Amino acid sequence: MKSRIIIFLLLLNLVTTLVVGYTVYTNIPKKDTAAVAENEKFKKNMYSAMSMLMSGQSRLAINQNDLNVGILRVHHFVAPHVDKFYDACPECQKEKQRILEEEKDNITFTMGVD
């Protein structure tokens, strides 16, 4: 007798689950075209905003590099160097090139001899 009640309750639970699932599934409102169009517009605006954000980030990186080179140029006017040349500084590279040209034209210049 106990097993018949358990089987009956399990079958009742299965039927109830199927009925509730079917009614919930059939009562879901279908997507209307206005919602789909609004969703597509949102996606388009989101992609546009993300591309503008990424473009701004790359522009910031370029500006930071320009600022770094500018700061390196300032050290020539604030504290001129004697033997220290910075690799990334355009002014140091010009000065180094000028020194090398002068030494190349110098008759007493001996390369590699200390």
C-alpha positions in Angstrom: 0.0 0.0 0.0 2.8 2.4 0.9 4.6 1.9 -2.5 1.3 2.6 -4.4 1.0 6.0 -2.6 4.6 6.8 -3.4 4.2 5.9 -7.1 0.9 7.9 -7.2 2.6 11.0 -5.7 5.6 10.7 -8.1 3.3 10.5 -11.1 1.3 13.4 -9.8 4.5 15.4 -9.3 5.5 14.6 -12.9 2.2 15.6 -14.4 2.1 18.8 -12.4 5.6 19.7 -13.5 4.7 19.1 -17.1 1.5 21.2 -16.9 3.2 24.1 -15.1 6.1 24.1 -17.5 3.8 24.0 -20.6 1.7 26.9 -19.3 4.7 29.0 -18.4 6.3 28.3 -21.8 3.2 29.2 -23.8 2.5 32.4 -21.8 6.0 33.9 -22.6 5.4 37.0 -24.7 6.9 36.8 -28.1 9.6 39.3 -29.0 8.0 42.3 -30.7 9.8 44.1 -33.5 10.1 47.3 -31.4 12.1 45.5 -28.8 14.3 43.8 -31.4 15.0 47.1 -33.1 15.8 48.8 -29.8 18.2 46.0 -28.9 19.9 46.3 -32.3 20.2 50.1 -31.8 21.7 49.5 -28.3 24.3 47.1 -29.7 25.2 49.6 -32.4 25.6 52.4 -29.9 27.6 50.1 -27.6 30.1 49.1 -30.3 30.4 52.7 -31.3 31.1 53.8 -27.8 33.7 51.0 -27.3 35.5 52.0 -30.5 35.6 55.6 -29.4 36.9 54.6 -26.0 39.7 52.4 -27.5 40.6 55.2 -29.9 40.9 57.6 -26.9 43.1 55.1 -25.0 45.5 54.8 -28.0 45.6 58.6 -28.3 46.4 58.9 -24.6 49.3 56.5 -25.1 50.6 58.5 -28.0 50.3 61.7 -26.0 52.2 60.2 -23.1 55.0 59.2 -25.4 55.3 62.7 -26.7 55.3 64.1 -23.2 58.1 61.7 -22.2 60.2 62.8 -25.1 59.5 66.4 -24.2 60.6 65.9 -20.6 63.8 64.3 -21.8 64.5 67.4 -24.0 64.1 69.7 -21.0 67.0 68.2 -19.2 69.4 69.8 -21.7 68.3 73.2 -20.7 68.0 72.6 -16.9 71.1 70.5 -16.3 73.3 70.0 -19.4 75.0 66.6 -19.5 78.7 66.0 -19.7 79.2 62.3 -20.4 75.7 61.0 -19.9 73.5 60.5 -23.1 70.0 59.2 -22.9 69.0 56.8 -25.7 65.5 58.0 -26.1 66.3 61.7 -26.1 66.5 63.3 -29.5 68.6 66.2 -28.2 71.2 63.7 -26.8 71.3 61.9 -30.1 71.9 65.1 -32.0 74.7 66.1 -29.5 76.2 62.6 -29.8 76.1 62.8 -33.6 77.7 66.2 -33.6 80.5 65.0 -31.3 81.1 61.9 -33.5 81.2 64.2 -36.6 83.8 66.4 -34.9 85.9 63.5 -33.9 85.7 62.0 -37.4 87.1 65.2 -38.8 89.8 65.4 -36.2 93.2 64.3 -37.4 94.5 63.1 -34.1 91.4 60.9 -33.4 92.3 57.3 -32.9 89.4 54.9 -32.7 89.6 52.2 -30.1 92.8 53.4 -28.4 92.5 54.6 -24.8 
